[in-house]
């Protein structure tokens, strides 16, 4: 399984380097590495060490202004996860340095030569256009697949029809597994026995059990395998095998998961209907004390989610993955969910989650605030899931534990202390410590990395200040 960084709109598929090389107007030439590298974006840097500024997947463009050690430079670019390196000849170098070509060849990093007449902005513009075209094609594909699945769900035998439509759209096989691992229904082309067994094993990994993941993926025999737990109470699992791992496949499968969950779910019991009504009343502003009488005492957990693909099915798919029918969508890419605290909440692909502490029904309003803060912290720190943290009283031991990652770095501790005391002012901190403001920024960034904290969060700043006072 993997958690992906969420986006407010469907993500643009990466563009293969070969597509960029095929643009004859750019005059690009591949000097090292494979041409099938996937490019997610472009970044231009003339830093001697661009590592701190790379996110991974970039086409890094440089003219080598500070290229003093090509071998080390390539090592750092590879460590940062860049997809390819573009080197512009002139005005610094007349040709691409041989040491750079050798280092890229050794590390398998694609290296392209950018001729003098091609500005870096032209390369970036060409890549954005290719990405926009790919995204438009993917959106059309997903939309057509959603319509096809919805039509299949309205047929007399909806479950086999949905499986057939899913298998057709993904170009593979779709299987509905019973809780004991046997195939309840299947559609699509046959796959090798080894892949079939691997898909069944993968389906056995997911499920509604506490702590169990809602999705899992793998590969076998050249096929991409994925399994999804349905939201119904029967413990059914959807398994999918396809030849190609396209960006929209997960969205299409998510639509099928929602439809199959609805088609296989037993009729709601009366108490479930009451809980649904209670959630609606709570979300439209009913007093928590009045709503609490309609709900089980709890404990309950509130989850705020941001992301998805913006389709009407995305929120329902998330709710099904988390095993709750209690959710609302205040915005196209925002979901609020209510689920029993005993349900394990794990990261979900394409979503950023904020999870409250377990609370009794009468305290749901406070839990809703906790979840809202947690999801904001998750978005800021680019984490797929953040849980509400109750700082509690600070003891000396707790303070030392909180600051333990900074042990042995008195300069970082003192910079953090001064910076917090001056309310995060870079200039005042630099003047107080007699150092450059960029040094302050670098040290505070290092503190945030070591502590794995969002130092823009006022709650985090307060907690760290108390830790420094008590440590």
Buried (B, 14 or more C-beta within 10 A) or exposed (E): BEBBEBBEEBBBBBBBBEBBBEBEEBBBEBBBBEBEBEBBBBBBBEBEBBBEEBEEBBBBBBBBEBBEBBEEBBBBBBEBEBBBBBBBBEEBBEEBBEBBBBBBBEBEBBBBBBEEEBEBEBBBEBBBEBBEBBBEEBBEBBEEBBEBBBEBBEEEEBBBBBBBBBBBBBBBBBBBBBBEEEBBBBBBEEBEEEBBEBBBBBBBBBBBEEEBBBBBBBEBEEBBBBBBBBBBEBBBBBBBBBEEEBBBBBBBBBBBBBBBBBBBBEEEEEEEEBBBEBBEBBBEEBEBEEBBEBBBEBBBBBBBBBBBBBBEBBBBBBBBBBBBBBBBBEEBBBBBBBBBBEBBBBBBBBBBBBBBBBBBBBBBBBBBBBBBBBBBBBBBBEBBBBBBBEEEEBEEEBBEEBBEBBEEBEEBBEBBBBBBBBEBBBEBBBEBBEBEBEBBBBBBEBBBEBBEBBBEBEEBBEBBBBBBEBB
